[in-house]
């Protein structure tokens, strides 16, 4: 069982939509001592939140682009 990151609903692991999100933290300094930290998170969304946020369409486009290469 996984918990939806948007609404908090619990759903079986085979029904949730997994979305890898990259977050970049930066000091926004334009000097040589600028610090950037990248963090990857796996976000899980239930079916209804995945549809309303458009994650299904993104996954479909990514799969079609990979197939057409």
C-alpha positions as CSV (number, residue, x, y, z in Angstrom):
1,X,0.0,0.0,0.0
2,X,1.3,3.4,-1.0
3,X,0.0,6.8,0.2
4,X,-0.9,9.4,-2.5
5,X,1.3,12.5,-2.3
6,X,-1.6,14.8,-3.2
7,X,-4.7,13.7,-1.3
8,X,-3.4,11.1,1.2
9,X,-5.5,8.2,-0.1
10,X,-4.0,4.8,0.4
11,X,-3.9,2.6,-2.8
12,X,-2.3,-0.7,-3.7
13,X,1.2,-0.5,-5.2
14,X,0.1,-1.9,-8.6
15,X,-2.5,0.8,-9.0
16,X,-0.6,3.9,-8.0
17,X,1.3,6.1,-10.5
18,X,5.0,6.5,-9.7
19,X,6.4,9.9,-10.7
20,X,10.1,10.7,-10.3
21,X,10.6,14.3,-9.4
22,X,13.9,16.2,-9.4
23,X,14.3,19.1,-7.0
24,X,17.2,21.6,-7.3
25,X,18.2,23.7,-4.3
26,X,20.5,26.6,-5.1
27,X,22.0,29.6,-3.3
28,X,21.3,31.8,-6.5
29,X,24.7,33.4,-6.3
30,X,26.4,34.2,-9.5
31,X,29.9,33.7,-8.1
32,X,32.2,30.7,-8.0
33,X,31.0,29.6,-4.6
34,X,27.4,28.9,-5.8
35,X,26.1,25.8,-4.2
36,X,23.6,23.5,-6.0
37,X,22.0,20.4,-4.5
38,X,19.9,18.0,-6.6
39,X,17.5,15.6,-4.9
40,X,15.4,12.9,-6.6
41,X,12.1,11.9,-5.0
42,X,9.7,9.2,-6.0
43,X,6.2,10.5,-5.7
44,X,3.2,8.2,-5.7
45,X,-0.3,9.4,-6.8
46,X,-3.6,7.6,-6.8
47,X,-5.5,7.1,-10.1
48,X,-7.8,10.1,-9.7
49,X,-5.0,12.5,-8.7
50,X,-2.9,11.2,-11.6
51,X,-5.6,12.0,-14.0
52,X,-6.4,15.4,-12.7
53,X,-2.7,16.4,-12.6
54,X,-2.0,15.1,-16.1
55,X,0.6,12.6,-15.1
56,X,-0.9,9.9,-17.2
57,X,-0.6,12.0,-20.3
58,X,3.0,12.8,-19.6
59,X,3.8,9.2,-19.1
60,X,2.1,8.3,-22.4
61,X,4.0,11.0,-24.3
62,X,7.3,9.8,-22.8
63,X,6.5,6.2,-23.8
64,X,5.6,7.2,-27.3
65,X,8.7,9.3,-27.7
66,X,10.9,6.4,-26.6
67,X,9.1,4.1,-28.9
68,X,9.5,6.3,-32.0
69,X,13.3,6.9,-31.6
